[in-house]
Amino acid sequence: MSTVINNPGNTSDESSGVGVIVGVILAIVLGGLFLFYLLPMMTNPATPTPEATQIDVNLPNTPPNTTTPAPATEL
């Protein structure tokens, strides 16, 4: 009769920790972007634009052109 020996492989759950390091770096970058862009925008919102804007255009006072254009010639 033969004896069967079941040797399990290397199934340790040890990891190198690269995922944790990448996660920490990503959290730092996102926190920096929040502090640099979003926090100033939330504390000091942009001034509202006025409801109606008046545009004042001054044109020279010239008489209208009363001459008739020359007739078009065919080529």
Wavefront OBJ file of the C-alpha trace (Angstrom):
o trace
v 0.000 0.000 0.000
v 1.301 3.449 -0.882
v 1.232 6.460 1.389
v -0.088 9.724 -0.123
v 1.438 12.858 1.323
v -0.437 16.053 0.581
v 2.079 18.891 0.702
v 0.289 22.191 0.247
v 2.031 24.793 -1.844
v 3.175 28.175 -0.684
v -0.216 29.748 0.036
v 0.839 32.485 2.414
v -1.133 35.713 2.189
v 1.909 37.935 2.410
v 1.975 40.871 0.011
v 4.627 43.431 -0.760
v 2.405 46.383 0.202
v 2.563 48.102 -3.177
v -1.209 48.553 -3.219
v -1.140 50.350 0.110
v 1.664 52.647 -1.041
v -0.168 53.502 -4.281
v -3.359 54.145 -2.317
v -1.602 56.493 0.103
v 0.051 58.425 -2.740
v -3.286 58.702 -4.554
v -4.984 59.954 -1.376
v -2.275 62.591 -0.886
v -2.595 63.793 -4.485
v -6.388 63.990 -4.283
v -6.168 65.808 -0.951
v -3.726 68.315 -2.433
v -5.982 68.927 -5.413
v -8.930 69.430 -3.064
v -7.035 71.976 -0.986
v -5.647 73.798 -4.014
v -8.766 73.996 -6.207
v -11.998 73.133 -4.429
v -11.516 74.645 -0.991
v -10.865 78.228 -2.249
v -13.793 77.892 -4.644
v -16.134 76.834 -1.842
v -14.992 79.529 0.595
v -15.000 82.411 -1.920
v -17.584 81.793 -4.644
v -17.446 83.823 -7.834
v -19.344 87.083 -7.906
v -22.713 86.754 -9.629
v -23.119 88.319 -13.042
v -25.568 91.216 -13.383
v -29.083 90.402 -14.581
v -29.149 92.816 -17.532
v -26.199 94.333 -19.303
v -26.618 97.583 -21.191
v -24.462 98.114 -24.243
v -24.113 101.719 -25.403
v -23.041 101.961 -29.045
v -22.407 105.436 -30.456
v -22.594 105.553 -34.257
v -21.752 108.597 -36.350
v -24.777 110.515 -37.618
v -24.489 110.078 -41.399
v -27.259 110.429 -43.966
v -28.445 107.226 -45.629
v -26.953 106.265 -48.990
v -29.495 107.223 -51.689
v -27.488 106.316 -54.782
v -28.615 103.296 -56.746
v -26.101 100.569 -57.444
v -24.898 100.022 -61.023
v -26.621 97.161 -62.825
v -24.754 93.885 -62.939
v -23.261 92.943 -66.289
v -23.247 89.433 -67.653
v -19.988 87.865 -68.755
l 1 2 3 4 5 6 7 8 9 10 11 12 13 14 15 16 17 18 19 20 21 22 23 24 25 26 27 28 29 30 31 32 33 34 35 36 37 38 39 40 41 42 43 44 45 46 47 48 49 50 51 52 53 54 55 56 57 58 59 60 61 62 63 64 65 66 67 68 69 70 71 72 73 74 75
